Amino acid sequence: MAENTDRPFYSCKICRAPIATANDLLSKTFKAKTGQAYMFEHAMNIVMGKKEEKQLLTGYFTIANVDCGKCGASMGWYYVRAWDERQKYKEGRYIIEKAKILKEY
């Protein structure tokens, strides 16, 4: 499990494991099951699930669900592949649900 020394950072709401730094935050304009979600360039202390093909609001993607590496809580997903050229910028990025994280200072 990676240690985080950058502040501020985002942590799992359940176990407080660091998930991403504020420097890795790319966007706050995404939507997920629980509502608002954030896009991050990098994430830590996560476990990636099996790849699956999924139709999302903005198109068809290959994604992998991501869970907290410490407590196993569902956090969001990782974009493996975007099938639409206009969505390619999402590849290799993480979508983490706002309701699942805390901002730590």
PDB file as gemmi writes it, atoms N, CA and C in Angstrom:
CRYST1    1.000    1.000    1.000  90.00  90.00  90.00 P 1                      
ATOM      1  N   MET A   1       0.836  -1.179   0.000  1.00  0.00           N  
ATOM      2  CA  MET A   1       0.000   0.000   0.000  1.00  0.00           C  
ATOM      3  C   MET A   1       0.885   1.247   0.000  1.00  0.00           C  
ATOM      4  N   ALA A   2       0.610   2.169  -0.865  1.00  0.00           N  
ATOM      5  CA  ALA A   2       1.417   3.382  -0.982  1.00  0.00           C  
ATOM      6  C   ALA A   2       1.127   4.348   0.157  1.00  0.00           C  
ATOM      7  N   GLU A   3       2.162   5.030   0.582  1.00  0.00           N  
ATOM      8  CA  GLU A   3       2.005   6.085   1.581  1.00  0.00           C  
ATOM      9  C   GLU A   3       1.896   7.416   0.853  1.00  0.00           C  
ATOM     10  N   ASN A   4       1.113   8.322   1.404  1.00  0.00           N  
ATOM     11  CA  ASN A   4       0.925   9.616   0.781  1.00  0.00           C  
ATOM     12  C   ASN A   4       1.425  10.700   1.721  1.00  0.00           C  
ATOM     13  N   THR A   5       2.247  11.610   1.197  1.00  0.00           N  
ATOM     14  CA  THR A   5       2.724  12.726   2.003  1.00  0.00           C  
ATOM     15  C   THR A   5       2.262  14.062   1.436  1.00  0.00           C  
ATOM     16  N   ASP A   6       1.663  14.059   0.247  1.00  0.00           N  
ATOM     17  CA  ASP A   6       1.153  15.293  -0.357  1.00  0.00           C  
ATOM     18  C   ASP A   6      -0.141  15.698   0.333  1.00  0.00           C  
ATOM     19  N   ARG A   7      -0.306  16.975   0.551  1.00  0.00           N  
ATOM     20  CA  ARG A   7      -1.532  17.506   1.133  1.00  0.00           C  
ATOM     21  C   ARG A   7      -2.017  18.634   0.252  1.00  0.00           C  
ATOM     22  N   PRO A   8      -3.274  18.845   0.046  1.00  0.00           N  
ATOM     23  CA  PRO A   8      -4.362  17.957   0.473  1.00  0.00           C  
ATOM     24  C   PRO A   8      -4.407  16.690  -0.388  1.00  0.00           C  
ATOM     25  N   PHE A   9      -5.147  15.703   0.105  1.00  0.00           N  
ATOM     26  CA  PHE A   9      -5.345  14.473  -0.643  1.00  0.00           C  
ATOM     27  C   PHE A   9      -6.745  13.950  -0.361  1.00  0.00           C  
ATOM     28  N   TYR A  10      -7.152  12.974  -1.134  1.00  0.00           N  
ATOM     29  CA  TYR A  10      -8.468  12.364  -0.978  1.00  0.00           C  
ATOM     30  C   TYR A  10      -8.286  10.959  -0.419  1.00  0.00           C  
ATOM     31  N   SER A  11      -9.140  10.598   0.542  1.00  0.00           N  
ATOM     32  CA  SER A  11      -9.033   9.288   1.177  1.00  0.00           C  
ATOM     33  C   SER A  11     -10.382   8.577   1.154  1.00  0.00           C  
ATOM     34  N   CYS A  12     -10.338   7.274   1.374  1.00  0.00           N  
ATOM     35  CA  CYS A  12     -11.552   6.466   1.467  1.00  0.00           C  
ATOM     36  C   CYS A  12     -12.381   6.939   2.654  1.00  0.00           C  
ATOM     37  N   LYS A  13     -13.640   7.155   2.441  1.00  0.00           N  
ATOM     38  CA  LYS A  13     -14.531   7.639   3.490  1.00  0.00           C  
ATOM     39  C   LYS A  13     -14.694   6.624   4.623  1.00  0.00           C  
ATOM     40  N   ILE A  14     -14.532   5.340   4.324  1.00  0.00           N  
ATOM     41  CA  ILE A  14     -14.714   4.303   5.331  1.00  0.00           C  
ATOM     42  C   ILE A  14     -13.464   4.089   6.180  1.00  0.00           C  
ATOM     43  N   CYS A  15     -12.302   3.873   5.534  1.00  0.00           N  
ATOM     44  CA  CYS A  15     -11.097   3.504   6.288  1.00  0.00           C  
ATOM     45  C   CYS A  15     -10.002   4.571   6.288  1.00  0.00           C  
ATOM     46  N   ARG A  16     -10.199   5.649   5.533  1.00  0.00           N  
ATOM     47  CA  ARG A  16      -9.264   6.774   5.446  1.00  0.00           C  
ATOM     48  C   ARG A  16      -7.950   6.452   4.736  1.00  0.00           C  
ATOM     49  N   ALA A  17      -7.895   5.372   3.978  1.00  0.00           N  
ATOM     50  CA  ALA A  17      -6.703   5.084   3.173  1.00  0.00           C  
ATOM     51  C   ALA A  17      -6.576   6.153   2.091  1.00  0.00           C  
ATOM     52  N   PRO A  18      -5.382   6.709   1.871  1.00  0.00           N  
ATOM     53  CA  PRO A  18      -5.199   7.693   0.803  1.00  0.00           C  
ATOM     54  C   PRO A  18      -5.543   7.083  -0.560  1.00  0.00           C  
ATOM     55  N   ILE A  19      -6.305   7.815  -1.365  1.00  0.00           N  
ATOM     56  CA  ILE A  19      -6.712   7.327  -2.687  1.00  0.00           C  
ATOM     57  C   ILE A  19      -6.071   8.145  -3.808  1.00  0.00           C  
ATOM     58  N   ALA A  20      -5.990   9.461  -3.659  1.00  0.00           N  
ATOM     59  CA  ALA A  20      -5.403  10.316  -4.704  1.00  0.00           C  
ATOM     60  C   ALA A  20      -4.999  11.652  -4.108  1.00  0.00           C  
ATOM     61  N   THR A  21      -4.046  12.311  -4.744  1.00  0.00           N  
ATOM     62  CA  THR A  21      -3.651  13.644  -4.294  1.00  0.00           C  
ATOM     63  C   THR A  21      -4.484  14.701  -5.021  1.00  0.00           C  
ATOM     64  N   ALA A  22      -4.552  15.858  -4.436  1.00  0.00           N  
ATOM     65  CA  ALA A  22      -5.275  16.965  -5.072  1.00  0.00           C  
ATOM     66  C   ALA A  22      -4.602  17.346  -6.391  1.00  0.00           C  
ATOM     67  N   ASN A  23      -3.292  17.128  -6.506  1.00  0.00           N  
ATOM     68  CA  ASN A  23      -2.571  17.428  -7.754  1.00  0.00           C  
ATOM     69  C   ASN A  23      -3.011  16.522  -8.895  1.00  0.00           C  
ATOM     70  N   ASP A  24      -3.552  15.352  -8.574  1.00  0.00           N  
ATOM     71  CA  ASP A  24      -4.000  14.411  -9.608  1.00  0.00           C  
ATOM     72  C   ASP A  24      -5.447  14.637 -10.031  1.00  0.00           C  
ATOM     73  N   LEU A  25      -6.154  15.549  -9.377  1.00  0.00           N  
ATOM     74  CA  LEU A  25      -7.541  15.841  -9.720  1.00  0.00           C  
ATOM     75  C   LEU A  25      -7.604  16.574 -11.057  1.00  0.00           C  
ATOM     76  N   LEU A  26      -8.336  15.989 -12.007  1.00  0.00           N  
ATOM     77  CA  LEU A  26      -8.462  16.581 -13.342  1.00  0.00           C  
ATOM     78  C   LEU A  26      -9.796  17.267 -13.567  1.00  0.00           C  
ATOM     79  N   SER A  27     -10.871  16.717 -12.977  1.00  0.00           N  
ATOM     80  CA  SER A  27     -12.200  17.267 -13.219  1.00  0.00           C  
ATOM     81  C   SER A  27     -13.161  16.871 -12.110  1.00  0.00           C  
ATOM     82  N   LYS A  28     -14.104  17.756 -11.834  1.00  0.00           N  
ATOM     83  CA  LYS A  28     -15.165  17.482 -10.859  1.00  0.00           C  
ATOM     84  C   LYS A  28     -16.523  17.385 -11.545  1.00  0.00           C  
ATOM     85  N   THR A  29     -16.547  17.199 -12.847  1.00  0.00           N  
ATOM     86  CA  THR A  29     -17.796  17.279 -13.610  1.00  0.00           C  
ATOM     87  C   THR A  29     -18.357  15.934 -14.057  1.00  0.00           C  
ATOM     88  N   PHE A  30     -17.954  14.849 -13.428  1.00  0.00           N  
ATOM     89  CA  PHE A  30     -18.432  13.527 -13.839  1.00  0.00           C  
ATOM     90  C   PHE A  30     -19.599  13.069 -12.981  1.00  0.00           C  
ATOM     91  N   LYS A  31     -20.355  12.126 -13.511  1.00  0.00           N  
ATOM     92  CA  LYS A  31     -21.508  11.553 -12.816  1.00  0.00           C  
ATOM     93  C   LYS A  31     -21.276  10.058 -12.618  1.00  0.00           C  
ATOM     94  N   ALA A  32     -21.746   9.544 -11.493  1.00  0.00           N  
ATOM     95  CA  ALA A  32     -21.638   8.115 -11.182  1.00  0.00           C  
ATOM     96  C   ALA A  32     -22.933   7.665 -10.519  1.00  0.00           C  
ATOM     97  N   LYS A  33     -22.956   6.433 -10.034  1.00  0.00           N  
ATOM     98  CA  LYS A  33     -24.164   5.873  -9.408  1.00  0.00           C  
ATOM     99  C   LYS A  33     -24.688   6.741  -8.275  1.00  0.00           C  
ATOM    100  N   THR A  34     -23.785   7.259  -7.440  1.00  0.00           N  
ATOM    101  CA  THR A  34     -24.196   8.030  -6.269  1.00  0.00           C  
ATOM    102  C   THR A  34     -24.276   9.525  -6.532  1.00  0.00           C  
ATOM    103  N   GLY A  35     -24.064   9.947  -7.773  1.00  0.00           N  
ATOM    104  CA  GLY A  35     -24.110  11.369  -8.086  1.00  0.00           C  
ATOM    105  C   GLY A  35     -22.774  11.859  -8.611  1.00  0.00           C  
ATOM    106  N   GLN A  36     -22.277  12.942  -8.045  1.00  0.00           N  
ATOM    107  CA  GLN A  36     -21.057  13.580  -8.528  1.00  0.00           C  
ATOM    108  C   GLN A  36     -19.843  12.659  -8.373  1.00  0.00           C  
ATOM    109  N   ALA A  37     -18.936  12.745  -9.344  1.00  0.00           N  
ATOM    110  CA  ALA A  37     -17.696  11.969  -9.310  1.00  0.00           C  
ATOM    111  C   ALA A  37     -16.557  12.835  -9.845  1.00  0.00           C  
ATOM    112  N   TYR A  38     -15.356  12.476  -9.458  1.00  0.00           N  
ATOM    113  CA  TYR A  38     -14.161  13.210  -9.867  1.00  0.00           C  
ATOM    114  C   TYR A  38     -13.293  12.337 -10.760  1.00  0.00           C  
ATOM    115  N   MET A  39     -12.622  12.970 -11.721  1.00  0.00           N  
ATOM    116  CA  MET A  39     -11.651  12.270 -12.554  1.00  0.00           C  
ATOM    117  C   MET A  39     -10.252  12.575 -12.022  1.00  0.00           C  
ATOM    118  N   PHE A  40      -9.478  11.501 -11.819  1.00  0.00           N  
ATOM    119  CA  PHE A  40      -8.102  11.618 -11.354  1.00  0.00           C  
ATOM    120  C   PHE A  40      -7.146  11.007 -12.367  1.00  0.00           C  
ATOM    121  N   GLU A  41      -5.974  11.608 -12.476  1.00  0.00           N  
ATOM    122  CA  GLU A  41      -4.937  11.077 -13.364  1.00  0.00           C  
ATOM    123  C   GLU A  41      -4.318   9.812 -12.777  1.00  0.00           C  
ATOM    124  N   HIS A  42      -4.115   9.792 -11.474  1.00  0.00           N  
ATOM    125  CA  HIS A  42      -3.533   8.637 -10.783  1.00  0.00           C  
ATOM    126  C   HIS A  42      -4.372   8.318  -9.547  1.00  0.00           C  
ATOM    127  N   ALA A  43      -4.304   7.080  -9.105  1.00  0.00           N  
ATOM    128  CA  ALA A  43      -4.935   6.669  -7.850  1.00  0.00           C  
ATOM    129  C   ALA A  43      -3.993   5.693  -7.158  1.00  0.00           C  
ATOM    130  N   MET A  44      -4.106   5.603  -5.838  1.00  0.00           N  
ATOM    131  CA  MET A  44      -3.262   4.692  -5.066  1.00  0.00           C  
ATOM    132  C   MET A  44      -4.136   3.907  -4.100  1.00  0.00           C  
ATOM    133  N   ASN A  45      -3.597   2.842  -3.580  1.00  0.00           N  
ATOM    134  CA  ASN A  45      -4.302   2.022  -2.593  1.00  0.00           C  
ATOM    135  C   ASN A  45      -5.652   1.527  -3.111  1.00  0.00           C  
ATOM    136  N   ILE A  46      -5.670   1.163  -4.378  1.00  0.00           N  
ATOM    137  CA  ILE A  46      -6.898   0.639  -4.979  1.00  0.00           C  
ATOM    138  C   ILE A  46      -6.636  -0.743  -5.570  1.00  0.00           C  
ATOM    139  N   VAL A  47      -7.702  -1.489  -5.703  1.00  0.00           N  
ATOM    140  CA  VAL A  47      -7.658  -2.788  -6.348  1.00  0.00           C  
ATOM    141  C   VAL A  47      -8.566  -2.706  -7.568  1.00  0.00           C  
ATOM    142  N   MET A  48      -8.009  -3.114  -8.712  1.00  0.00           N  
ATOM    143  CA  MET A  48      -8.781  -3.059  -9.939  1.00  0.00           C  
ATOM    144  C   MET A  48      -9.472  -4.387 -10.197  1.00  0.00           C  
ATOM    145  N   GLY A  49     -10.738  -4.313 -10.568  1.00  0.00           N  
ATOM    146  CA  GLY A  49     -11.506  -5.504 -10.904  1.00  0.00           C  
ATOM    147  C   GLY A  49     -11.266  -5.949 -12.335  1.00  0.00           C  
ATOM    148  N   LYS A  50     -12.030  -6.940 -12.735  1.00  0.00           N  
ATOM    149  CA  LYS A  50     -11.947  -7.497 -14.083  1.00  0.00           C  
ATOM    150  C   LYS A  50     -12.421  -6.463 -15.107  1.00  0.00           C  
ATOM    151  N   LYS A  51     -11.794  -6.451 -16.267  1.00  0.00           N  
ATOM    152  CA  LYS A  51     -12.201  -5.557 -17.355  1.00  0.00           C  
ATOM    153  C   LYS A  51     -13.568  -5.986 -17.875  1.00  0.00           C  
ATOM    154  N   GLU A  52     -14.386  -4.989 -18.222  1.00  0.00           N  
ATOM    155  CA  GLU A  52     -15.694  -5.272 -18.810  1.00  0.00           C  
ATOM    156  C   GLU A  52     -16.070  -4.183 -19.802  1.00  0.00           C  
ATOM    157  N   GLU A  53     -16.859  -4.565 -20.790  1.00  0.00           N  
ATOM    158  CA  GLU A  53     -17.369  -3.624 -21.783  1.00  0.00           C  
ATOM    159  C   GLU A  53     -18.649  -3.027 -21.207  1.00  0.00           C  
ATOM    160  N   LYS A  54     -18.774  -1.700 -21.297  1.00  0.00           N  
ATOM    161  CA  LYS A  54     -19.946  -1.072 -20.693  1.00  0.00           C  
ATOM    162  C   LYS A  54     -20.365   0.164 -21.478  1.00  0.00           C  
ATOM    163  N   GLN A  55     -21.683   0.321 -21.620  1.00  0.00           N  
ATOM    164  CA  GLN A  55     -22.252   1.531 -22.200  1.00  0.00           C  
ATOM    165  C   GLN A  55     -22.470   2.521 -21.062  1.00  0.00           C  
ATOM    166  N   LEU A  56     -21.787   3.657 -21.105  1.00  0.00           N  
ATOM    167  CA  LEU A  56     -21.941   4.716 -20.116  1.00  0.00           C  
ATOM    168  C   LEU A  56     -22.634   5.905 -20.772  1.00  0.00           C  
ATOM    169  N   LEU A  57     -22.873   6.949 -20.021  1.00  0.00           N  
ATOM    170  CA  LEU A  57     -23.580   8.117 -20.543  1.00  0.00           C  
ATOM    171  C   LEU A  57     -22.915   8.718 -21.775  1.00  0.00           C  
ATOM    172  N   THR A  58     -21.583   8.695 -21.823  1.00  0.00           N  
ATOM    173  CA  THR A  58     -20.868   9.354 -22.921  1.00  0.00           C  
ATOM    174  C   THR A  58     -20.348   8.397 -23.981  1.00  0.00           C  
ATOM    175  N   GLY A  59     -20.729   7.126 -23.905  1.00  0.00           N  
ATOM    176  CA  GLY A  59     -20.308   6.201 -24.943  1.00  0.00           C  
ATOM    177  C   GLY A  59     -19.997   4.810 -24.430  1.00  0.00           C  
ATOM    178  N   TYR A  60     -19.383   4.024 -25.311  1.00  0.00           N  
ATOM    179  CA  TYR A  60     -19.055   2.637 -25.025  1.00  0.00           C  
ATOM    180  C   TYR A  60     -17.587   2.568 -24.613  1.00  0.00           C  
ATOM    181  N   PHE A  61     -17.303   1.875 -23.502  1.00  0.00           N  
ATOM    182  CA  PHE A  61     -15.964   1.831 -22.939  1.00  0.00           C  
ATOM    183  C   PHE A  61     -15.622   0.434 -22.447  1.00  0.00           C  
ATOM    184  N   THR A  62     -14.327   0.173 -22.346  1.00  0.00           N  
ATOM    185  CA  THR A  62     -13.826  -0.942 -21.557  1.00  0.00           C  
ATOM    186  C   THR A  62     -13.378  -0.316 -20.245  1.00  0.00           C  
ATOM    187  N   ILE A  63     -13.949  -0.785 -19.134  1.00  0.00           N  
ATOM    188  CA  ILE A  63     -13.627  -0.227 -17.823  1.00  0.00           C  
ATOM    189  C   ILE A  63     -13.264  -1.362 -16.867  1.00  0.00           C  
ATOM    190  N   ALA A  64     -12.703  -0.978 -15.745  1.00  0.00           N  
ATOM    191  CA  ALA A  64     -12.465  -1.910 -14.640  1.00  0.00           C  
ATOM    192  C   ALA A  64     -12.928  -1.193 -13.379  1.00  0.00           C  
ATOM    193  N   ASN A  65     -13.778  -1.824 -12.598  1.00  0.00           N  
ATOM    194  CA  ASN A  65     -14.204  -1.228 -11.336  1.00  0.00           C  
ATOM    195  C   ASN A  65     -13.007  -1.137 -10.405  1.00  0.00           C  
ATOM    196  N   VAL A  66     -12.984  -0.103  -9.557  1.00  0.00           N  
ATOM    197  CA  VAL A  66     -11.898   0.049  -8.589  1.00  0.00           C  
ATOM    198  C   VAL A  66     -12.480   0.074  -7.183  1.00  0.00           C  
ATOM    199  N   ASP A  67     -11.800  -0.636  -6.295  1.00  0.00           N  
ATOM    200  CA  ASP A  67     -12.182  -0.726  -4.888  1.00  0.00           C  
ATOM    201  C   ASP A  67     -11.024  -0.253  -4.028  1.00  0.00           C  
ATOM    202  N   CYS A  68     -11.336   0.173  -2.819  1.00  0.00           N  
ATOM    203  CA  CYS A  68     -10.305   0.551  -1.856  1.00  0.00           C  
ATOM    204  C   CYS A  68      -9.449  -0.677  -1.566  1.00  0.00           C  
ATOM    205  N   GLY A  69      -8.150  -0.511  -1.613  1.00  0.00           N  
ATOM    206  CA  GLY A  69      -7.234  -1.607  -1.361  1.00  0.00           C  
ATOM    207  C   GLY A  69      -7.145  -2.004   0.094  1.00  0.00           C  
ATOM    208  N   LYS A  70      -7.633  -1.148   0.991  1.00  0.00           N  
ATOM    209  CA  LYS A  70      -7.568  -1.461   2.425  1.00  0.00           C  
ATOM    210  C   LYS A  70      -8.857  -2.112   2.920  1.00  0.00           C  
ATOM    211  N   CYS A  71     -10.016  -1.498   2.627  1.00  0.00           N  
ATOM    212  CA  CYS A  71     -11.280  -2.009   3.185  1.00  0.00           C  
ATOM    213  C   CYS A  71     -12.179  -2.667   2.146  1.00  0.00           C  
ATOM    214  N   GLY A  72     -11.850  -2.526   0.862  1.00  0.00           N  
ATOM    215  CA  GLY A  72     -12.633  -3.161  -0.193  1.00  0.00           C  
ATOM    216  C   GLY A  72     -13.857  -2.395  -0.659  1.00  0.00           C  
ATOM    217  N   ALA A  73     -14.056  -1.186  -0.151  1.00  0.00           N  
ATOM    218  CA  ALA A  73     -15.219  -0.381  -0.557  1.00  0.00           C  
ATOM    219  C   ALA A  73     -15.130  -0.037  -2.039  1.00  0.00           C  
ATOM    220  N   SER A  74     -16.249  -0.096  -2.732  1.00  0.00           N  
ATOM    221  CA  SER A  74     -16.327   0.289  -4.135  1.00  0.00           C  
ATOM    222  C   SER A  74     -16.067   1.790  -4.240  1.00  0.00           C  
ATOM    223  N   MET A  75     -15.165   2.200  -5.146  1.00  0.00           N  
ATOM    224  CA  MET A  75     -14.794   3.609  -5.270  1.00  0.00           C  
ATOM    225  C   MET A  75     -15.248   4.232  -6.590  1.00  0.00           C  
ATOM    226  N   GLY A  76     -15.268   3.439  -7.656  1.00  0.00           N  
ATOM    227  CA  GLY A  76     -15.589   3.975  -8.975  1.00  0.00           C  
ATOM    228  C   GLY A  76     -15.076   3.047 -10.050  1.00  0.00           C  
ATOM    229  N   TRP A  77     -14.438   3.622 -11.104  1.00  0.00           N  
ATOM    230  CA  TRP A  77     -13.924   2.793 -12.185  1.00  0.00           C  
ATOM    231  C   TRP A  77     -12.711   3.437 -12.840  1.00  0.00           C  
ATOM    232  N   TYR A  78     -12.041   2.622 -13.645  1.00  0.00           N  
ATOM    233  CA  TYR A  78     -10.870   3.011 -14.404  1.00  0.00           C  
ATOM    234  C   TYR A  78     -11.198   2.825 -15.884  1.00  0.00           C  
ATOM    235  N   TYR A  79     -10.899   3.833 -16.689  1.00  0.00           N  
ATOM    236  CA  TYR A  79     -11.136   3.730 -18.127  1.00  0.00           C  
ATOM    237  C   TYR A  79      -9.957   3.006 -18.780  1.00  0.00           C  
ATOM    238  N   VAL A  80     -10.191   1.813 -19.277  1.00  0.00           N  
ATOM    239  CA  VAL A  80      -9.175   1.047 -19.984  1.00  0.00           C  
ATOM    240  C   VAL A  80      -9.142   1.469 -21.446  1.00  0.00           C  
ATOM    241  N   ARG A  81     -10.329   1.551 -22.059  1.00  0.00           N  
ATOM    242  CA  ARG A  81     -10.409   1.905 -23.475  1.00  0.00           C  
ATOM    243  C   ARG A  81     -11.699   2.653 -23.773  1.00  0.00           C  
ATOM    244  N   ALA A  82     -11.580   3.672 -24.593  1.00  0.00           N  
ATOM    245  CA  ALA A  82     -12.742   4.402 -25.111  1.00  0.00           C  
ATOM    246  C   ALA A  82     -12.885   4.021 -26.569  1.00  0.00           C  
ATOM    247  N   TRP A  83     -14.080   3.645 -26.981  1.00  0.00           N  
ATOM    248  CA  TRP A  83     -14.304   3.221 -28.366  1.00  0.00           C  
ATOM    249  C   TRP A  83     -14.560   4.408 -29.287  1.00  0.00           C  
ATOM    250  N   ASP A  84     -14.964   5.530 -28.732  1.00  0.00           N  
ATOM    251  CA  ASP A  84     -15.202   6.761 -29.493  1.00  0.00           C  
ATOM    252  C   ASP A  84     -13.943   7.628 -29.421  1.00  0.00           C  
ATOM    253  N   GLU A  85     -13.448   8.050 -30.561  1.00  0.00           N  
ATOM    254  CA  GLU A  85     -12.237   8.878 -30.623  1.00  0.00           C  
ATOM    255  C   GLU A  85     -12.334  10.127 -29.739  1.00  0.00           C  
ATOM    256  N   ARG A  86     -13.523  10.715 -29.648  1.00  0.00           N  
ATOM    257  CA  ARG A  86     -13.697  11.939 -28.848  1.00  0.00           C  
ATOM    258  C   ARG A  86     -13.578  11.683 -27.353  1.00  0.00           C  
ATOM    259  N   GLN A  87     -13.634  10.436 -26.937  1.00  0.00           N  
ATOM    260  CA  GLN A  87     -13.563  10.084 -25.517  1.00  0.00           C  
ATOM    261  C   GLN A  87     -12.200   9.498 -25.120  1.00  0.00           C  
ATOM    262  N   LYS A  88     -11.256   9.453 -26.046  1.00  0.00           N  
ATOM    263  CA  LYS A  88      -9.946   8.848 -25.796  1.00  0.00           C  
ATOM    264  C   LYS A  88      -9.194   9.497 -24.638  1.00  0.00           C  
ATOM    265  N   TYR A  89      -9.451  10.768 -24.350  1.00  0.00           N  
ATOM    266  CA  TYR A  89      -8.759  11.452 -23.255  1.00  0.00           C  
ATOM    267  C   TYR A  89      -9.039  10.800 -21.903  1.00  0.00           C  
ATOM    268  N   LYS A  90     -10.078   9.992 -21.805  1.00  0.00           N  
ATOM    269  CA  LYS A  90     -10.428   9.327 -20.551  1.00  0.00           C  
ATOM    270  C   LYS A  90      -9.593   8.071 -20.289  1.00  0.00           C  
ATOM    271  N   GLU A  91      -8.997   7.533 -21.329  1.00  0.00           N  
ATOM    272  CA  GLU A  91      -8.227   6.304 -21.167  1.00  0.00           C  
ATOM    273  C   GLU A  91      -7.104   6.484 -20.143  1.00  0.00           C  
ATOM    274  N   GLY A  92      -6.976   5.493 -19.253  1.00  0.00           N  
ATOM    275  CA  GLY A  92      -5.940   5.544 -18.228  1.00  0.00           C  
ATOM    276  C   GLY A  92      -6.265   6.454 -17.062  1.00  0.00           C  
ATOM    277  N   ARG A  93      -7.493   6.908 -16.975  1.00  0.00           N  
ATOM    278  CA  ARG A  93      -7.922   7.815 -15.898  1.00  0.00           C  
ATOM    279  C   ARG A  93      -8.909   7.115 -14.968  1.00  0.00           C  
ATOM    280  N   TYR A  94      -9.019   7.619 -13.754  1.00  0.00           N  
ATOM    281  CA  TYR A  94      -9.882   7.039 -12.725  1.00  0.00           C  
ATOM    282  C   TYR A  94     -11.073   7.949 -12.454  1.00  0.00           C  
ATOM    283  N   ILE A  95     -12.241   7.364 -12.317  1.00  0.00           N  
ATOM    284  CA  ILE A  95     -13.427   8.093 -11.878  1.00  0.00           C  
ATOM    285  C   ILE A  95     -13.742   7.584 -10.479  1.00  0.00           C  
ATOM    286  N   ILE A  96     -13.695   8.497  -9.508  1.00  0.00           N  
ATOM    287  CA  ILE A  96     -13.940   8.157  -8.112  1.00  0.00           C  
ATOM    288  C   ILE A  96     -15.169   8.936  -7.648  1.00  0.00           C  
ATOM    289  N   GLU A  97     -16.118   8.221  -7.061  1.00  0.00           N  
ATOM    290  CA  GLU A  97     -17.355   8.854  -6.617  1.00  0.00           C  
ATOM    291  C   GLU A  97     -17.100   9.768  -5.416  1.00  0.00           C  
ATOM    292  N   LYS A  98     -17.585  10.983  -5.500  1.00  0.00           N  
ATOM    293  CA  LYS A  98     -17.394  11.965  -4.430  1.00  0.00           C  
ATOM    294  C   LYS A  98     -17.940  11.452  -3.096  1.00  0.00           C  
ATOM    295  N   ALA A  99     -19.049  10.738  -3.124  1.00  0.00           N  
ATOM    296  CA  ALA A  99     -19.668  10.231  -1.897  1.00  0.00           C  
ATOM    297  C   ALA A  99     -18.805   9.184  -1.194  1.00  0.00           C  
ATOM    298  N   LYS A 100     -17.784   8.666  -1.874  1.00  0.00           N  
ATOM    299  CA  LYS A 100     -16.947   7.597  -1.313  1.00  0.00           C  
ATOM    300  C   LYS A 100     -15.624   8.094  -0.741  1.00  0.00           C  
ATOM    301  N   ILE A 101     -15.341   9.413  -0.888  1.00  0.00           N  
ATOM    302  CA  ILE A 101     -14.046   9.938  -0.457  1.00  0.00           C  
ATOM    303  C   ILE A 101     -14.189  11.157   0.438  1.00  0.00           C  
ATOM    304  N   LEU A 102     -13.118  11.444   1.154  1.00  0.00           N  
ATOM    305  CA  LEU A 102     -13.000  12.642   1.992  1.00  0.00           C  
ATOM    306  C   LEU A 102     -11.794  13.438   1.519  1.00  0.00           C  
ATOM    307  N   LYS A 103     -11.858  14.749   1.616  1.00  0.00           N  
ATOM    308  CA  LYS A 103     -10.691  15.563   1.315  1.00  0.00           C  
ATOM    309  C   LYS A 103      -9.961  15.809   2.637  1.00  0.00           C  
ATOM    310  N   GLU A 104      -8.709  15.407   2.686  1.00  0.00           N  
ATOM    311  CA  GLU A 104      -7.886  15.532   3.902  1.00  0.00           C  
ATOM    312  C   GLU A 104      -6.893  16.674   3.716  1.00  0.00           C  
ATOM    313  N   TYR A 105      -6.698  17.449   4.778  1.00  0.00           N  
ATOM    314  CA  TYR A 105      -5.761  18.578   4.738  1.00  0.00           C  
ATOM    315  C   TYR A 105      -4.552  18.361   5.613  1.00  0.00           C  
TER     316      TYR A 105                                                      
END                                                                             
